[in-house]
Amino acid sequence: MFVLKAFHGEAYHEVLQRLKHEFGKVSVRKPGASRGESRETYVVARNQRKMDRSLQPHKTGVSL
């Protein structure tokens, strides 16, 4: 399992796509205690996929 506190910004959607590629299930949660105008969310990723070491890493400009 991988949990990430993320703020919506320039690379947010790119990070989300990368996580969806690397994990079988990805969900985004905004805690009820968080202010409505806050840009923070939590991303929970489960079931990491096995990586084929023979493939080149996917270059997105985002490091995880």
All heavy atoms as TSV, in Angstrom:
chain	resi	resn	atom	element	x	y	z
A	1	MET	N	N	0.849	-1.166	0.000
A	1	MET	CA	C	0.000	0.000	0.000
A	1	MET	C	C	0.901	1.237	0.000
A	1	MET	O	O	1.945	1.260	0.632
A	1	MET	CB	C	-0.918	0.031	1.212
A	1	MET	CG	C	-1.807	1.226	1.167
A	1	MET	SD	S	-2.952	1.563	2.539
A	1	MET	CE	C	-3.142	0.109	3.431
A	2	PHE	N	N	0.443	2.264	-0.704
A	2	PHE	CA	C	1.165	3.529	-0.806
A	2	PHE	C	C	0.167	4.648	-0.557
A	2	PHE	O	O	-0.895	4.686	-1.165
A	2	PHE	CB	C	1.766	3.646	-2.210
A	2	PHE	CG	C	2.519	4.917	-2.462
A	2	PHE	CD1	C	3.788	5.096	-1.961
A	2	PHE	CD2	C	1.950	5.924	-3.222
A	2	PHE	CE1	C	4.485	6.266	-2.200
A	2	PHE	CE2	C	2.635	7.095	-3.470
A	2	PHE	CZ	C	3.913	7.267	-2.953
A	3	VAL	N	N	0.488	5.554	0.374
A	3	VAL	CA	C	-0.393	6.676	0.692
A	3	VAL	C	C	0.383	7.960	0.447
A	3	VAL	O	O	1.525	8.102	0.880
A	3	VAL	CB	C	-0.875	6.624	2.156
A	3	VAL	CG1	C	-1.763	7.820	2.476
A	3	VAL	CG2	C	-1.612	5.319	2.425
A	4	LEU	N	N	-0.258	8.889	-0.251
A	4	LEU	CA	C	0.375	10.140	-0.635
A	4	LEU	C	C	-0.534	11.312	-0.302
A	4	LEU	O	O	-1.718	11.291	-0.649
A	4	LEU	CB	C	0.650	10.123	-2.142
A	4	LEU	CG	C	1.096	11.417	-2.796
A	4	LEU	CD1	C	2.524	11.734	-2.410
A	4	LEU	CD2	C	0.986	11.281	-4.307
A	5	LYS	N	N	-0.006	12.298	0.396
A	5	LYS	CA	C	-0.742	13.542	0.609
A	5	LYS	C	C	-0.385	14.428	-0.582
A	5	LYS	O	O	0.779	14.747	-0.802
A	5	LYS	CB	C	-0.335	14.209	1.916
A	5	LYS	CG	C	-1.088	15.496	2.181
A	5	LYS	CD	C	-0.677	16.075	3.531
A	5	LYS	CE	C	-1.450	17.324	3.859
A	5	LYS	NZ	N	-1.073	17.852	5.185
A	6	ALA	N	N	-1.376	14.794	-1.357
A	6	ALA	CA	C	-1.123	15.528	-2.604
A	6	ALA	C	C	-1.903	16.836	-2.625
A	6	ALA	O	O	-3.021	16.911	-2.135
A	6	ALA	CB	C	-1.527	14.670	-3.798
A	7	PHE	N	N	-1.288	17.827	-3.212
A	7	PHE	CA	C	-1.938	19.114	-3.419
A	7	PHE	C	C	-2.173	19.284	-4.908
A	7	PHE	O	O	-1.286	19.019	-5.714
A	7	PHE	CB	C	-1.068	20.248	-2.880
A	7	PHE	CG	C	-0.939	20.220	-1.390
A	7	PHE	CD1	C	0.064	19.496	-0.774
A	7	PHE	CD2	C	-1.841	20.906	-0.596
A	7	PHE	CE1	C	0.176	19.460	0.605
A	7	PHE	CE2	C	-1.740	20.872	0.785
A	7	PHE	CZ	C	-0.727	20.149	1.385
A	8	HIS	N	N	-3.372	19.692	-5.286
A	8	HIS	CA	C	-3.691	19.873	-6.697
A	8	HIS	C	C	-2.831	20.998	-7.245
A	8	HIS	O	O	-2.837	22.105	-6.729
A	8	HIS	CB	C	-5.178	20.207	-6.882
A	8	HIS	CG	C	-6.052	19.042	-6.609
A	8	HIS	ND1	N	-6.610	18.290	-7.599
A	8	HIS	CD2	C	-6.427	18.468	-5.446
A	8	HIS	CE1	C	-7.316	17.313	-7.062
A	8	HIS	NE2	N	-7.218	17.411	-5.747
A	9	GLY	N	N	-2.103	20.688	-8.282
A	9	GLY	CA	C	-1.209	21.649	-8.901
A	9	GLY	C	C	-0.836	21.166	-10.286
A	9	GLY	O	O	-1.485	20.299	-10.872
A	10	GLU	N	N	0.240	21.691	-10.781
A	10	GLU	CA	C	0.675	21.446	-12.153
A	10	GLU	C	C	0.880	19.967	-12.486
A	10	GLU	O	O	0.497	19.510	-13.554
A	10	GLU	CB	C	1.981	22.206	-12.370
A	10	GLU	CG	C	2.463	22.230	-13.782
A	10	GLU	CD	C	3.690	23.101	-13.903
A	10	GLU	OE1	O	3.677	24.238	-13.398
A	10	GLU	OE2	O	4.661	22.622	-14.507
A	11	ALA	N	N	1.475	19.192	-11.602
A	11	ALA	CA	C	1.814	17.796	-11.893
A	11	ALA	C	C	0.823	16.792	-11.300
A	11	ALA	O	O	1.024	15.589	-11.428
A	11	ALA	CB	C	3.216	17.497	-11.386
A	12	TYR	N	N	-0.252	17.260	-10.692
A	12	TYR	CA	C	-1.178	16.367	-9.986
A	12	TYR	C	C	-1.703	15.247	-10.889
A	12	TYR	O	O	-1.648	14.076	-10.533
A	12	TYR	CB	C	-2.341	17.172	-9.396
A	12	TYR	CG	C	-3.371	16.319	-8.707
A	12	TYR	CD1	C	-3.140	15.834	-7.426
A	12	TYR	CD2	C	-4.554	15.975	-9.336
A	12	TYR	CE1	C	-4.070	15.042	-6.781
A	12	TYR	CE2	C	-5.492	15.175	-8.698
A	12	TYR	CZ	C	-5.247	14.712	-7.429
A	12	TYR	OH	O	-6.156	13.926	-6.810
A	13	HIS	N	N	-2.221	15.584	-12.043
A	13	HIS	CA	C	-2.821	14.565	-12.918
A	13	HIS	C	C	-1.767	13.610	-13.474
A	13	HIS	O	O	-2.041	12.419	-13.649
A	13	HIS	CB	C	-3.611	15.228	-14.049
A	13	HIS	CG	C	-4.816	15.950	-13.539
A	13	HIS	ND1	N	-5.909	15.309	-13.009
A	13	HIS	CD2	C	-5.096	17.268	-13.429
A	13	HIS	CE1	C	-6.804	16.171	-12.608
A	13	HIS	NE2	N	-6.333	17.387	-12.847
A	14	GLU	N	N	-0.585	14.107	-13.699
A	14	GLU	CA	C	0.508	13.251	-14.173
A	14	GLU	C	C	0.891	12.224	-13.099
A	14	GLU	O	O	1.108	11.049	-13.401
A	14	GLU	CB	C	1.707	14.125	-14.541
A	14	GLU	CG	C	2.786	13.392	-15.270
A	14	GLU	CD	C	3.889	14.325	-15.735
A	14	GLU	OE1	O	3.800	15.551	-15.567
A	14	GLU	OE2	O	4.869	13.783	-16.277
A	15	VAL	N	N	0.959	12.652	-11.865
A	15	VAL	CA	C	1.265	11.745	-10.756
A	15	VAL	C	C	0.164	10.696	-10.616
A	15	VAL	O	O	0.427	9.505	-10.459
A	15	VAL	CB	C	1.448	12.525	-9.428
A	15	VAL	CG1	C	1.495	11.587	-8.232
A	15	VAL	CG2	C	2.679	13.393	-9.492
A	16	LEU	N	N	-1.089	11.125	-10.715
A	16	LEU	CA	C	-2.213	10.208	-10.607
A	16	LEU	C	C	-2.170	9.157	-11.716
A	16	LEU	O	O	-2.369	7.959	-11.456
A	16	LEU	CB	C	-3.525	11.000	-10.675
A	16	LEU	CG	C	-4.726	10.406	-9.982
A	16	LEU	CD1	C	-4.463	10.058	-8.550
A	16	LEU	CD2	C	-5.889	11.356	-10.107
A	17	GLN	N	N	-1.867	9.554	-12.946
A	17	GLN	CA	C	-1.768	8.600	-14.061
A	17	GLN	C	C	-0.629	7.611	-13.826
A	17	GLN	O	O	-0.763	6.422	-14.110
A	17	GLN	CB	C	-1.565	9.344	-15.385
A	17	GLN	CG	C	-2.782	10.083	-15.859
A	17	GLN	CD	C	-3.989	9.161	-16.056
A	17	GLN	OE1	O	-3.881	7.946	-16.151
A	17	GLN	NE2	N	-5.153	9.756	-16.107
A	18	ARG	N	N	0.481	8.088	-13.309
A	18	ARG	CA	C	1.620	7.208	-13.035
A	18	ARG	C	C	1.256	6.174	-11.974
A	18	ARG	O	O	1.592	4.994	-12.098
A	18	ARG	CB	C	2.812	8.057	-12.582
A	18	ARG	CG	C	4.027	7.291	-12.188
A	18	ARG	CD	C	4.832	6.831	-13.397
A	18	ARG	NE	N	5.949	6.007	-13.018
A	18	ARG	CZ	C	7.157	6.458	-12.753
A	18	ARG	NH1	N	7.422	7.738	-12.845
A	18	ARG	NH2	N	8.117	5.620	-12.416
A	19	LEU	N	N	0.565	6.613	-10.929
A	19	LEU	CA	C	0.146	5.674	-9.891
A	19	LEU	C	C	-0.834	4.641	-10.442
A	19	LEU	O	O	-0.759	3.461	-10.098
A	19	LEU	CB	C	-0.474	6.421	-8.712
A	19	LEU	CG	C	0.513	7.201	-7.839
A	19	LEU	CD1	C	-0.222	8.079	-6.851
A	19	LEU	CD2	C	1.450	6.250	-7.114
A	20	LYS	N	N	-1.744	5.058	-11.300
A	20	LYS	CA	C	-2.705	4.120	-11.900
A	20	LYS	C	C	-1.999	3.098	-12.779
A	20	LYS	O	O	-2.459	1.967	-12.918
A	20	LYS	CB	C	-3.758	4.884	-12.702
A	20	LYS	CG	C	-4.729	5.621	-11.797
A	20	LYS	CD	C	-5.752	6.389	-12.603
A	20	LYS	CE	C	-6.716	7.112	-11.678
A	20	LYS	NZ	N	-7.732	7.864	-12.408
A	21	HIS	N	N	-0.887	3.487	-13.364
A	21	HIS	CA	C	-0.098	2.559	-14.181
A	21	HIS	C	C	0.653	1.560	-13.289
A	21	HIS	O	O	0.798	0.392	-13.651
A	21	HIS	CB	C	0.890	3.355	-15.042
A	21	HIS	CG	C	1.802	2.507	-15.848
A	21	HIS	ND1	N	1.376	1.858	-16.983
A	21	HIS	CD2	C	3.103	2.192	-15.692
A	21	HIS	CE1	C	2.387	1.176	-17.487
A	21	HIS	NE2	N	3.447	1.367	-16.719
A	22	GLU	N	N	1.110	2.012	-12.118
A	22	GLU	CA	C	1.934	1.190	-11.236
A	22	GLU	C	C	1.142	0.333	-10.241
A	22	GLU	O	O	1.671	-0.648	-9.724
A	22	GLU	CB	C	2.890	2.082	-10.436
A	22	GLU	CG	C	3.850	2.889	-11.284
A	22	GLU	CD	C	4.928	2.050	-11.948
A	22	GLU	OE1	O	5.257	0.978	-11.408
A	22	GLU	OE2	O	5.418	2.466	-13.003
A	23	PHE	N	N	-0.112	0.714	-9.965
A	23	PHE	CA	C	-0.915	0.012	-8.969
A	23	PHE	C	C	-2.247	-0.427	-9.560
A	23	PHE	O	O	-2.782	0.216	-10.458
A	23	PHE	CB	C	-1.182	0.925	-7.761
A	23	PHE	CG	C	0.045	1.193	-6.928
A	23	PHE	CD1	C	0.910	2.227	-7.260
A	23	PHE	CD2	C	0.334	0.410	-5.826
A	23	PHE	CE1	C	2.045	2.471	-6.506
A	23	PHE	CE2	C	1.465	0.657	-5.059
A	23	PHE	CZ	C	2.323	1.688	-5.397
A	24	GLY	N	N	-2.792	-1.516	-9.023
A	24	GLY	CA	C	-4.057	-2.049	-9.504
A	24	GLY	C	C	-5.265	-1.224	-9.079
A	24	GLY	O	O	-6.266	-1.161	-9.789
A	25	LYS	N	N	-5.201	-0.580	-7.929
A	25	LYS	CA	C	-6.329	0.216	-7.424
A	25	LYS	C	C	-5.804	1.514	-6.844
A	25	LYS	O	O	-4.926	1.503	-5.983
A	25	LYS	CB	C	-7.098	-0.574	-6.370
A	25	LYS	CG	C	-8.281	0.178	-5.843
A	25	LYS	CD	C	-9.130	-0.672	-4.950
A	25	LYS	CE	C	-10.243	0.213	-4.428
A	25	LYS	NZ	N	-11.450	-0.455	-4.198
A	26	VAL	N	N	-6.350	2.623	-7.317
A	26	VAL	CA	C	-5.963	3.944	-6.831
A	26	VAL	C	C	-7.230	4.716	-6.498
A	26	VAL	O	O	-8.146	4.797	-7.307
A	26	VAL	CB	C	-5.147	4.720	-7.897
A	26	VAL	CG1	C	-4.815	6.118	-7.419
A	26	VAL	CG2	C	-3.871	3.956	-8.258
A	27	SER	N	N	-7.286	5.260	-5.284
A	27	SER	CA	C	-8.446	6.074	-4.913
A	27	SER	C	C	-7.974	7.389	-4.310
A	27	SER	O	O	-6.937	7.460	-3.660
A	27	SER	CB	C	-9.362	5.328	-3.948
A	27	SER	OG	O	-8.657	4.917	-2.809
A	28	VAL	N	N	-8.760	8.432	-4.548
A	28	VAL	CA	C	-8.452	9.768	-4.052
A	28	VAL	C	C	-9.488	10.116	-2.993
A	28	VAL	O	O	-10.689	9.954	-3.215
A	28	VAL	CB	C	-8.497	10.799	-5.206
A	28	VAL	CG1	C	-8.242	12.204	-4.682
A	28	VAL	CG2	C	-7.487	10.430	-6.288
A	29	ARG	N	N	-9.019	10.576	-1.859
A	29	ARG	CA	C	-9.901	10.912	-0.742
A	29	ARG	C	C	-9.607	12.324	-0.251
A	29	ARG	O	O	-8.458	12.739	-0.193
A	29	ARG	CB	C	-9.685	9.955	0.432
A	29	ARG	CG	C	-9.887	8.515	0.078
A	29	ARG	CD	C	-11.346	8.211	0.000
A	29	ARG	NE	N	-11.509	6.791	-0.226
A	29	ARG	CZ	C	-12.424	6.294	-1.001
A	29	ARG	NH1	N	-13.263	7.075	-1.623
A	29	ARG	NH2	N	-12.533	5.007	-1.158
A	30	LYS	N	N	-10.666	13.029	0.095
A	30	LYS	CA	C	-10.545	14.339	0.730
A	30	LYS	C	C	-11.191	14.196	2.099
A	30	LYS	O	O	-12.386	13.947	2.195
A	30	LYS	CB	C	-11.245	15.416	-0.087
A	30	LYS	CG	C	-11.088	16.806	0.504
A	30	LYS	CD	C	-11.488	17.860	-0.499
A	30	LYS	CE	C	-11.381	19.238	0.067
A	30	LYS	NZ	N	-10.043	19.706	0.215
A	31	PRO	N	N	-10.406	14.341	3.174
A	31	PRO	CA	C	-10.963	14.156	4.515
A	31	PRO	C	C	-12.074	15.159	4.809
A	31	PRO	O	O	-12.003	16.312	4.386
A	31	PRO	CB	C	-9.766	14.402	5.442
A	31	PRO	CG	C	-8.567	14.356	4.584
A	31	PRO	CD	C	-8.994	14.668	3.199
A	32	GLY	N	N	-13.068	14.720	5.527
A	32	GLY	CA	C	-14.167	15.593	5.899
A	32	GLY	C	C	-13.711	16.771	6.744
A	32	GLY	O	O	-14.308	17.843	6.715
A	33	ALA	N	N	-12.634	16.589	7.500
A	33	ALA	CA	C	-12.118	17.661	8.352
A	33	ALA	C	C	-11.348	18.717	7.572
A	33	ALA	O	O	-11.037	19.772	8.093
A	33	ALA	CB	C	-11.211	17.076	9.426
A	34	SER	N	N	-11.043	18.423	6.301
A	34	SER	CA	C	-10.308	19.382	5.468
A	34	SER	C	C	-11.228	20.499	5.009
A	34	SER	O	O	-12.396	20.268	4.692
A	34	SER	CB	C	-9.740	18.642	4.252
A	34	SER	OG	O	-9.017	19.509	3.434
A	35	ARG	N	N	-10.726	21.706	4.985
A	35	ARG	CA	C	-11.539	22.837	4.534
A	35	ARG	C	C	-11.926	22.666	3.073
A	35	ARG	O	O	-11.157	22.136	2.273
A	35	ARG	CB	C	-10.759	24.142	4.676
A	35	ARG	CG	C	-10.551	24.537	6.098
A	35	ARG	CD	C	-9.871	25.880	6.159
A	35	ARG	NE	N	-8.934	25.836	7.266
A	35	ARG	CZ	C	-7.843	26.551	7.354
A	35	ARG	NH1	N	-7.527	27.385	6.409
A	35	ARG	NH2	N	-7.057	26.434	8.390
A	36	GLY	N	N	-13.103	23.126	2.702
A	36	GLY	CA	C	-13.598	22.991	1.335
A	36	GLY	C	C	-12.705	23.640	0.301
A	36	GLY	O	O	-12.533	23.128	-0.798
A	37	GLU	N	N	-12.091	24.762	0.647
A	37	GLU	CA	C	-11.244	25.466	-0.316
A	37	GLU	C	C	-9.816	24.918	-0.362
A	37	GLU	O	O	-9.024	25.296	-1.220
A	37	GLU	CB	C	-11.208	26.969	-0.016
A	37	GLU	CG	C	-10.503	27.360	1.265
A	37	GLU	CD	C	-11.395	27.333	2.498
A	37	GLU	OE1	O	-12.568	26.943	2.413
A	37	GLU	OE2	O	-10.895	27.694	3.577
A	38	SER	N	N	-9.486	23.991	0.532
A	38	SER	CA	C	-8.150	23.402	0.559
A	38	SER	C	C	-7.924	22.542	-0.678
A	38	SER	O	O	-8.820	21.835	-1.137
A	38	SER	CB	C	-7.987	22.536	1.806
A	38	SER	OG	O	-6.762	21.845	1.767
A	39	ARG	N	N	-6.722	22.596	-1.218
A	39	ARG	CA	C	-6.384	21.819	-2.413
A	39	ARG	C	C	-5.755	20.474	-2.058
A	39	ARG	O	O	-5.239	19.789	-2.919
A	39	ARG	CB	C	-5.443	22.633	-3.285
A	39	ARG	CG	C	-6.077	23.953	-3.708
A	39	ARG	CD	C	-5.178	24.740	-4.574
A	39	ARG	NE	N	-5.318	24.207	-5.934
A	39	ARG	CZ	C	-4.547	24.545	-6.946
A	39	ARG	NH1	N	-3.597	25.408	-6.774
A	39	ARG	NH2	N	-4.731	24.013	-8.133
A	40	GLU	N	N	-5.775	20.103	-0.775
A	40	GLU	CA	C	-5.134	18.854	-0.365
A	40	GLU	C	C	-6.079	17.665	-0.519
A	40	GLU	O	O	-7.281	17.769	-0.264
A	40	GLU	CB	C	-4.615	18.941	1.062
A	40	GLU	CG	C	-5.621	18.593	2.108
A	40	GLU	CD	C	-5.067	18.623	3.528
A	40	GLU	OE1	O	-3.865	18.423	3.741
A	40	GLU	OE2	O	-5.881	18.845	4.428
A	41	THR	N	N	-5.523	16.560	-0.957
A	41	THR	CA	C	-6.226	15.286	-1.009
A	41	THR	C	C	-5.229	14.202	-0.610
A	41	THR	O	O	-4.029	14.440	-0.550
A	41	THR	CB	C	-6.759	14.963	-2.428
A	41	THR	OG1	O	-5.676	14.979	-3.343
A	41	THR	CG2	C	-7.817	15.941	-2.863
A	42	TYR	N	N	-5.743	13.038	-0.350
A	42	TYR	CA	C	-4.900	11.877	-0.082
A	42	TYR	C	C	-5.152	10.856	-1.169
A	42	TYR	O	O	-6.294	10.596	-1.545
A	42	TYR	CB	C	-5.215	11.288	1.295
A	42	TYR	CG	C	-4.750	12.182	2.412
A	42	TYR	CD1	C	-5.546	13.217	2.880
A	42	TYR	CD2	C	-3.484	12.008	2.975
A	42	TYR	CE1	C	-5.112	14.054	3.890
A	42	TYR	CE2	C	-3.042	12.847	3.992
A	42	TYR	CZ	C	-3.860	13.862	4.436
A	42	TYR	OH	O	-3.420	14.697	5.424
A	43	VAL	N	N	-4.083	10.286	-1.687
A	43	VAL	CA	C	-4.172	9.253	-2.716
A	43	VAL	C	C	-3.724	7.948	-2.074
A	43	VAL	O	O	-2.654	7.880	-1.475
A	43	VAL	CB	C	-3.276	9.595	-3.924
A	43	VAL	CG1	C	-3.394	8.524	-4.993
A	43	VAL	CG2	C	-3.619	10.966	-4.497
A	44	VAL	N	N	-4.570	6.929	-2.171
A	44	VAL	CA	C	-4.265	5.614	-1.625
A	44	VAL	C	C	-4.146	4.653	-2.804
A	44	VAL	O	O	-5.078	4.513	-3.601
A	44	VAL	CB	C	-5.371	5.128	-0.654
A	44	VAL	CG1	C	-5.039	3.753	-0.111
A	44	VAL	CG2	C	-5.560	6.135	0.474
A	45	ALA	N	N	-2.976	4.027	-2.931
A	45	ALA	CA	C	-2.719	3.091	-4.026
A	45	ALA	C	C	-2.461	1.710	-3.444
A	45	ALA	O	O	-1.684	1.563	-2.502
A	45	ALA	CB	C	-1.526	3.565	-4.849
A	46	ARG	N	N	-3.115	0.702	-4.013
A	46	ARG	CA	C	-2.985	-0.680	-3.537
A	46	ARG	C	C	-2.679	-1.618	-4.689
A	46	ARG	O	O	-2.927	-1.307	-5.835
A	46	ARG	CB	C	-4.286	-1.139	-2.879
A	46	ARG	CG	C	-4.638	-0.361	-1.662
A	46	ARG	CD	C	-5.991	-0.807	-1.142
A	46	ARG	NE	N	-6.374	0.003	-0.018
A	46	ARG	CZ	C	-6.705	-0.482	1.159
A	46	ARG	NH1	N	-6.761	-1.767	1.363
A	46	ARG	NH2	N	-7.026	0.332	2.133
A	47	ASN	N	N	-2.199	-2.781	-4.335
A	47	ASN	CA	C	-1.927	-3.862	-5.291
A	47	ASN	C	C	-0.902	-3.433	-6.340
A	47	ASN	O	O	-1.189	-3.349	-7.527
A	47	ASN	CB	C	-3.209	-4.335	-5.981
A	47	ASN	CG	C	-4.254	-4.787	-5.001
A	47	ASN	OD1	O	-3.932	-5.272	-3.920
A	47	ASN	ND2	N	-5.512	-4.606	-5.340
A	48	GLN	N	N	0.324	-3.192	-5.865
A	48	GLN	CA	C	1.382	-2.785	-6.788
A	48	GLN	C	C	1.607	-3.863	-7.834
A	48	GLN	O	O	1.678	-5.051	-7.523
A	48	GLN	CB	C	2.680	-2.516	-6.025
A	48	GLN	CG	C	3.766	-1.975	-6.905
A	48	GLN	CD	C	5.012	-1.599	-6.125
A	48	GLN	OE1	O	5.191	-2.015	-4.993
A	48	GLN	NE2	N	5.860	-0.821	-6.736
A	49	ARG	N	N	1.713	-3.420	-9.067
A	49	ARG	CA	C	1.942	-4.361	-10.176
A	49	ARG	C	C	3.413	-4.735	-10.225
A	49	ARG	O	O	4.273	-3.932	-9.890
A	49	ARG	CB	C	1.527	-3.713	-11.491
A	49	ARG	CG	C	0.067	-3.365	-11.510
A	49	ARG	CD	C	-0.263	-2.538	-12.729
A	49	ARG	NE	N	-1.517	-1.836	-12.467
A	49	ARG	CZ	C	-2.599	-1.973	-13.212
A	49	ARG	NH1	N	-2.592	-2.720	-14.265
A	49	ARG	NH2	N	-3.690	-1.321	-12.893
A	50	LYS	N	N	3.676	-5.950	-10.663
A	50	LYS	CA	C	5.061	-6.384	-10.812
A	50	LYS	C	C	5.666	-5.672	-12.008
A	50	LYS	O	O	5.037	-5.548	-13.053
A	50	LYS	CB	C	5.128	-7.887	-11.011
A	50	LYS	CG	C	4.676	-8.647	-9.788
A	50	LYS	CD	C	4.892	-10.109	-9.967
A	50	LYS	CE	C	4.203	-10.829	-8.844
A	50	LYS	NZ	N	5.044	-11.447	-7.923
A	51	MET	N	N	6.892	-5.194	-11.823
A	51	MET	CA	C	7.546	-4.471	-12.900
A	51	MET	C	C	8.383	-5.423	-13.730
A	51	MET	O	O	9.082	-6.284	-13.197
A	51	MET	CB	C	8.432	-3.367	-12.332
A	51	MET	CG	C	7.636	-2.306	-11.613
A	51	MET	SD	S	8.544	-0.818	-11.137
A	51	MET	CE	C	10.102	-1.410	-10.610
A	52	ASP	N	N	8.309	-5.279	-15.043
A	52	ASP	CA	C	9.143	-6.033	-15.960
A	52	ASP	C	C	10.464	-5.276	-16.074
A	52	ASP	O	O	10.527	-4.197	-16.649
A	52	ASP	CB	C	8.450	-6.142	-17.318
A	52	ASP	CG	C	9.228	-6.986	-18.302
A	52	ASP	OD1	O	10.402	-7.329	-18.009
A	52	ASP	OD2	O	8.678	-7.285	-19.372
A	53	ARG	N	N	11.513	-5.834	-15.507
A	53	ARG	CA	C	12.814	-5.149	-15.460
A	53	ARG	C	C	13.413	-4.911	-16.848
A	53	ARG	O	O	14.309	-4.100	-17.009
A	53	ARG	CB	C	13.800	-5.947	-14.617
A	53	ARG	CG	C	13.351	-6.130	-13.196
A	53	ARG	CD	C	13.593	-4.893	-12.413
A	53	ARG	NE	N	13.169	-5.120	-11.024
A	53	ARG	CZ	C	12.816	-4.178	-10.219
A	53	ARG	NH1	N	12.841	-2.944	-10.608
A	53	ARG	NH2	N	12.436	-4.443	-8.995
A	54	SER	N	N	12.934	-5.613	-17.863
A	54	SER	CA	C	13.484	-5.443	-19.209
A	54	SER	C	C	12.945	-4.189	-19.894
A	54	SER	O	O	13.488	-3.748	-20.898
A	54	SER	CB	C	13.179	-6.668	-20.074
A	54	SER	OG	O	11.777	-6.759	-20.296
A	55	LEU	N	N	11.881	-3.610	-19.345
A	55	LEU	CA	C	11.310	-2.404	-19.944
A	55	LEU	C	C	12.020	-1.168	-19.433
A	55	LEU	O	O	12.436	-1.103	-18.286
A	55	LEU	CB	C	9.809	-2.297	-19.617
A	55	LEU	CG	C	8.941	-3.417	-20.146
A	55	LEU	CD1	C	7.523	-3.240	-19.630
A	55	LEU	CD2	C	8.957	-3.441	-21.659
A	56	GLN	N	N	12.144	-0.182	-20.286
A	56	GLN	CA	C	12.721	1.099	-19.887
A	56	GLN	C	C	11.751	1.814	-18.965
A	56	GLN	O	O	10.539	1.709	-19.136
A	56	GLN	CB	C	12.981	1.963	-21.125
A	56	GLN	CG	C	14.072	1.443	-22.016
A	56	GLN	CD	C	15.435	1.568	-21.371
A	56	GLN	OE1	O	15.610	2.313	-20.421
A	56	GLN	NE2	N	16.385	0.813	-21.862
A	57	PRO	N	N	12.243	2.567	-18.000
A	57	PRO	CA	C	11.341	3.318	-17.135
A	57	PRO	C	C	10.535	4.339	-17.934
A	57	PRO	O	O	11.031	4.909	-18.891
A	57	PRO	CB	C	12.269	4.027	-16.143
A	57	PRO	CG	C	13.640	3.629	-16.467
A	57	PRO	CD	C	13.629	2.745	-17.665
A	58	HIS	N	N	9.321	4.532	-17.502
A	58	HIS	CA	C	8.422	5.499	-18.146
A	58	HIS	C	C	8.858	6.895	-17.720
A	58	HIS	O	O	8.858	7.228	-16.553
A	58	HIS	CB	C	6.979	5.223	-17.714
A	58	HIS	CG	C	5.980	6.110	-18.343
A	58	HIS	ND1	N	5.541	5.917	-19.615
A	58	HIS	CD2	C	5.365	7.213	-17.882
A	58	HIS	CE1	C	4.675	6.861	-19.913
A	58	HIS	NE2	N	4.548	7.666	-18.862
A	59	LYS	N	N	9.237	7.733	-18.673
A	59	LYS	CA	C	9.717	9.088	-18.373
A	59	LYS	C	C	8.537	10.055	-18.377
A	59	LYS	O	O	7.944	10.308	-19.402
A	59	LYS	CB	C	10.746	9.528	-19.413
A	59	LYS	CG	C	11.906	8.578	-19.539
A	59	LYS	CD	C	13.104	9.167	-18.911
A	59	LYS	CE	C	14.242	8.199	-19.132
A	59	LYS	NZ	N	15.297	8.372	-18.242
A	60	THR	N	N	8.212	10.560	-17.188
A	60	THR	CA	C	7.100	11.503	-17.082
A	60	THR	C	C	7.549	12.851	-16.556
A	60	THR	O	O	6.783	13.801	-16.579
A	60	THR	CB	C	6.011	10.982	-16.126
A	60	THR	OG1	O	6.583	10.878	-14.827
A	60	THR	CG2	C	5.464	9.647	-16.574
A	61	GLY	N	N	8.757	12.926	-16.035
A	61	GLY	CA	C	9.200	14.155	-15.396
A	61	GLY	C	C	8.797	14.210	-13.930
A	61	GLY	O	O	9.076	15.159	-13.233
A	62	VAL	N	N	8.136	13.143	-13.459
A	62	VAL	CA	C	7.684	13.078	-12.075
A	62	VAL	C	C	8.357	11.883	-11.433
A	62	VAL	O	O	8.343	10.791	-11.973
A	62	VAL	CB	C	6.145	12.926	-11.998
A	62	VAL	CG1	C	5.709	12.748	-10.570
A	62	VAL	CG2	C	5.476	14.113	-12.643
A	63	SER	N	N	8.966	12.088	-10.297
A	63	SER	CA	C	9.604	10.992	-9.563
A	63	SER	C	C	8.688	10.522	-8.465
A	63	SER	O	O	8.093	11.325	-7.769
A	63	SER	CB	C	10.916	11.465	-8.951
A	63	SER	OG	O	11.808	11.839	-9.953
A	64	LEU	N	N	8.597	9.220	-8.308
A	64	LEU	CA	C	7.816	8.645	-7.218
A	64	LEU	C	C	8.733	7.878	-6.312
A	64	LEU	O	O	9.659	7.307	-6.681
A	64	LEU	CB	C	6.725	7.718	-7.748
A	64	LEU	CG	C	5.660	8.375	-8.600
A	64	LEU	CD1	C	4.656	7.335	-9.045
A	64	LEU	CD2	C	4.947	9.449	-7.830
